[in-house]
Amino acid sequence: MRKILQRLNGKGLTLIEITIVVFLFSIIMAAMFSVLATGRSSWDAGESQIGVQQAARNGLDSMIKELRQAATSTIIGVPLDGAAYNSITFQIPASISEAGITWSSNIQYSLGGLNGKQLVRTQAGSQTVLANNISALSFSRGAANPDVINISIAAQKSTIPGFSARQSTTTLNSQVRLRN
Protein backbone atom coordinates (compact mmCIF):
# COMPACT_ATOMS: atom_id res chain seq x y z
CA MET A 1 0.00 0.00 0.00
CA ARG A 2 2.86 2.33 0.86
CA LYS A 3 4.45 1.76 -2.57
CA ILE A 4 1.22 2.71 -4.33
CA LEU A 5 0.91 5.94 -2.33
CA GLN A 6 4.54 6.84 -2.98
CA ARG A 7 4.07 6.20 -6.66
CA LEU A 8 0.93 8.35 -6.88
CA ASN A 9 2.53 11.20 -4.97
CA GLY A 10 5.70 11.16 -6.95
CA LYS A 11 5.26 10.47 -10.62
CA GLY A 12 1.53 10.24 -11.47
CA LEU A 13 -0.09 7.50 -13.51
CA THR A 14 1.42 5.68 -16.44
CA LEU A 15 -0.31 5.23 -19.76
CA ILE A 16 -0.95 1.56 -19.02
CA GLU A 17 -2.65 2.38 -15.70
CA ILE A 18 -4.87 5.00 -17.34
CA THR A 19 -5.75 2.55 -20.10
CA ILE A 20 -6.76 -0.07 -17.54
CA VAL A 21 -8.93 2.43 -15.65
CA VAL A 22 -10.64 3.57 -18.87
CA PHE A 23 -11.21 -0.07 -19.89
CA LEU A 24 -12.78 -0.96 -16.53
CA PHE A 25 -14.91 2.18 -16.59
CA SER A 26 -16.10 1.27 -20.12
CA ILE A 27 -17.12 -2.22 -19.00
CA ILE A 28 -19.09 -0.81 -16.06
CA MET A 29 -20.83 1.76 -18.27
CA ALA A 30 -21.69 -0.88 -20.91
CA ALA A 31 -23.25 -3.08 -18.23
CA MET A 32 -25.28 -0.14 -16.89
CA PHE A 33 -26.44 0.78 -20.40
CA SER A 34 -27.51 -2.81 -21.04
CA VAL A 35 -29.59 -2.89 -17.84
CA LEU A 36 -31.23 0.45 -18.67
CA ALA A 37 -31.97 -0.61 -22.26
CA THR A 38 -33.60 -3.83 -21.06
CA GLY A 39 -35.70 -1.87 -18.57
CA ARG A 40 -36.79 0.59 -21.24
CA SER A 41 -37.74 -2.23 -23.60
CA SER A 42 -39.83 -3.91 -20.90
CA TRP A 43 -41.51 -0.60 -20.09
CA ASP A 44 -42.41 -0.01 -23.76
CA ALA A 45 -43.75 -3.55 -24.14
CA GLY A 46 -45.90 -3.10 -21.03
CA GLU A 47 -47.28 0.20 -22.27
CA SER A 48 -48.10 -1.36 -25.64
CA GLN A 49 -49.91 -4.29 -23.98
CA ILE A 50 -51.93 -1.93 -21.79
CA GLY A 51 -52.87 0.19 -24.81
CA VAL A 52 -54.01 -2.84 -26.79
CA GLN A 53 -56.09 -4.16 -23.88
CA GLN A 54 -57.66 -0.76 -23.27
CA ALA A 55 -58.61 -0.32 -26.93
CA ALA A 56 -60.22 -3.76 -27.07
CA ARG A 57 -62.03 -3.19 -23.77
CA ASN A 58 -63.39 0.20 -24.86
CA GLY A 59 -64.67 -1.24 -28.15
CA LEU A 60 -66.26 -4.23 -26.42
CA ASP A 61 -67.93 -2.01 -23.80
CA SER A 62 -69.43 0.23 -26.50
CA MET A 63 -70.86 -2.75 -28.35
CA ILE A 64 -72.27 -4.32 -25.18
CA LYS A 65 -74.06 -1.12 -24.13
CA GLU A 66 -75.93 -0.87 -27.42
CA LEU A 67 -76.54 -4.58 -27.98
CA ARG A 68 -78.25 -4.86 -24.59
CA GLN A 69 -80.92 -2.52 -25.93
CA ALA A 70 -81.54 -4.54 -29.10
CA ALA A 71 -84.37 -7.03 -29.39
CA THR A 72 -83.91 -10.53 -30.74
CA SER A 73 -86.06 -9.68 -33.75
CA THR A 74 -83.85 -6.71 -34.73
CA ILE A 75 -80.62 -8.70 -35.16
CA ILE A 76 -79.57 -9.05 -38.80
CA GLY A 77 -76.62 -11.01 -40.13
CA VAL A 78 -76.09 -13.32 -37.13
CA PRO A 79 -78.49 -16.26 -37.54
CA LEU A 80 -79.22 -18.80 -34.83
CA ASP A 81 -76.72 -21.37 -36.11
CA GLY A 82 -73.84 -20.99 -33.64
CA ALA A 83 -71.43 -19.97 -36.40
CA ALA A 84 -69.13 -16.95 -36.01
CA TYR A 85 -69.85 -13.86 -38.13
CA ASN A 86 -67.55 -10.86 -38.53
CA SER A 87 -70.24 -8.16 -38.36
CA ILE A 88 -73.58 -7.58 -36.73
CA THR A 89 -76.45 -5.27 -37.70
CA PHE A 90 -79.26 -4.42 -35.31
CA GLN A 91 -81.65 -1.71 -34.16
CA ILE A 92 -82.24 -0.16 -30.76
CA PRO A 93 -85.28 1.75 -29.50
CA ALA A 94 -85.26 5.37 -30.66
CA SER A 95 -88.40 6.22 -28.69
CA ILE A 96 -91.06 4.43 -26.70
CA SER A 97 -94.64 5.68 -26.59
CA GLU A 98 -98.12 4.34 -26.04
CA ALA A 99 -98.26 3.46 -29.72
CA GLY A 100 -95.21 1.23 -29.31
CA ILE A 101 -91.49 1.26 -29.94
CA THR A 102 -89.94 3.29 -32.71
CA TRP A 103 -86.69 1.61 -33.75
CA SER A 104 -83.52 3.40 -34.80
CA SER A 105 -81.93 3.06 -38.20
CA ASN A 106 -79.65 0.03 -38.59
CA ILE A 107 -76.47 0.03 -36.51
CA GLN A 108 -73.58 -2.14 -37.67
CA TYR A 109 -70.37 -3.16 -35.93
CA SER A 110 -67.61 -4.54 -38.12
CA LEU A 111 -63.91 -4.39 -38.90
CA GLY A 112 -62.95 -1.74 -41.39
CA GLY A 113 -61.28 1.63 -41.61
CA LEU A 114 -57.52 1.88 -41.79
CA ASN A 115 -56.09 -1.43 -43.11
CA GLY A 116 -59.23 -3.21 -41.93
CA LYS A 117 -57.90 -3.09 -38.36
CA GLN A 118 -60.40 -0.71 -36.79
CA LEU A 119 -63.64 -1.50 -35.00
CA VAL A 120 -66.18 0.61 -36.87
CA ARG A 121 -69.73 1.54 -35.86
CA THR A 122 -71.88 2.50 -38.85
CA GLN A 123 -75.32 4.10 -38.61
CA ALA A 124 -77.19 6.01 -41.31
CA GLY A 125 -74.06 6.20 -43.49
CA SER A 126 -71.95 7.71 -40.70
CA GLN A 127 -68.94 5.74 -39.49
CA THR A 128 -67.31 6.06 -36.08
CA VAL A 129 -64.05 4.33 -35.18
CA LEU A 130 -64.35 2.77 -31.72
CA ALA A 131 -60.98 1.03 -31.47
CA ASN A 132 -57.72 0.60 -33.37
CA ASN A 133 -55.43 -2.40 -33.82
CA ILE A 134 -58.33 -4.88 -33.85
CA SER A 135 -57.24 -8.10 -35.54
CA ALA A 136 -60.43 -10.18 -35.21
CA LEU A 137 -64.09 -9.64 -34.39
CA SER A 138 -66.81 -12.26 -34.24
CA PHE A 139 -70.45 -12.56 -33.21
CA SER A 140 -72.45 -15.74 -32.73
CA ARG A 141 -75.70 -16.97 -31.23
CA GLY A 142 -77.35 -20.34 -31.02
CA ALA A 143 -80.89 -21.66 -31.32
CA ALA A 144 -80.87 -22.85 -27.70
CA ASN A 145 -80.36 -19.28 -26.46
CA PRO A 146 -81.48 -16.88 -29.21
CA ASP A 147 -81.43 -13.83 -26.92
CA VAL A 148 -77.69 -14.25 -26.06
CA ILE A 149 -74.99 -12.98 -28.39
CA ASN A 150 -71.40 -14.14 -27.94
CA ILE A 151 -68.81 -11.51 -28.84
CA SER A 152 -65.09 -12.09 -29.32
CA ILE A 153 -62.67 -9.26 -30.05
CA ALA A 154 -58.93 -9.64 -30.53
CA ALA A 155 -56.45 -6.80 -30.65
CA GLN A 156 -52.83 -6.92 -31.75
CA LYS A 157 -50.13 -4.30 -32.06
CA SER A 158 -46.54 -4.67 -33.22
CA THR A 159 -43.91 -2.48 -31.64
CA ILE A 160 -40.22 -2.27 -32.45
CA PRO A 161 -38.28 -1.33 -29.31
CA GLY A 162 -34.58 -1.27 -30.07
CA PHE A 163 -33.86 -3.79 -32.79
CA SER A 164 -36.46 -6.50 -32.17
CA ALA A 165 -40.17 -6.57 -32.99
CA ARG A 166 -42.68 -7.42 -30.27
CA GLN A 167 -46.36 -8.11 -30.54
CA SER A 168 -48.88 -7.23 -27.90
CA THR A 169 -52.05 -9.28 -28.22
CA THR A 170 -55.24 -9.65 -26.24
CA THR A 171 -58.55 -11.40 -26.79
CA LEU A 172 -61.73 -10.51 -24.93
CA ASN A 173 -64.95 -12.52 -24.92
CA SER A 174 -68.34 -11.54 -23.63
CA GLN A 175 -71.97 -12.59 -23.74
CA VAL A 176 -74.76 -10.07 -24.15
CA ARG A 177 -78.37 -10.82 -23.23
CA LEU A 178 -80.75 -8.98 -25.55
CA ARG A 179 -83.92 -7.31 -24.33
CA ASN A 180 -87.20 -9.20 -24.64
Residue, then its C-alpha position, 0 to 999 in steps of 0.5 A: m500500500r505504501k508503494i502505491l501511495q509513494r508512486l501516486n505522490g511522486k510520478g503520477l499515472t502511467l499510460i498503461e494504468i490510465t488505459i486499464v482504468v478507462f477499460l474498466f470504466s467502459i465495461i461498467m458503463a456498458a453493463m449499466f447501459s444494457v440494464l437500462a436498455t432492457g428496462r426501457s424495452s420492458w416498459d415499452a412492451g408493457e405500455s403497448q400491452i396496456g394500450v391494446q387491452q384498453a382499446a379492445r375493452n373500450g370497443l367491447d364495452s361500447m358494443i355491449k351497451e348498445l346490444r343490450q338494448a336490441a331485441t332478438s327480432t332486430i338482429i340481422g346477419v347473425p343467424l341462430d346457427g352458432a357460427a361466427y360472423n364478422s359483423i352484426t347489424f341491429q336496431i335499438p329503441a329510438s323512442i317508446s310511446e303508447a303506440g309502441i317502440t320506434w326503432s332506430s336506423n340500422i347500426q352495424y359493428s364490423l372491422g374496417g377503416l384503416n387497413g381493416k384493423q379498426l372497429v367501426r360503428t356504422q349508422a345512417g351512413s356515418q362511421t365512427v371508429l371505436a378502437n384501433n389495432i383490432s385483428a379479429l371480431s366475431f359474433s355468434r348466437g345459437a338456437a338454444n339461447p337466441d337472446v344471447i350474443n357471444i362476442s369475441i374481439a382480438a387486438q394486436k399491435s406490433t412495436i419495435p423497441g430497439f432492434s427487435a419486434r414485439q407483438s402485444t395481443t389480447t382477446l376478450n370474450s363476452q356474452v350479451r343478453l338482448r332485451n325481450 
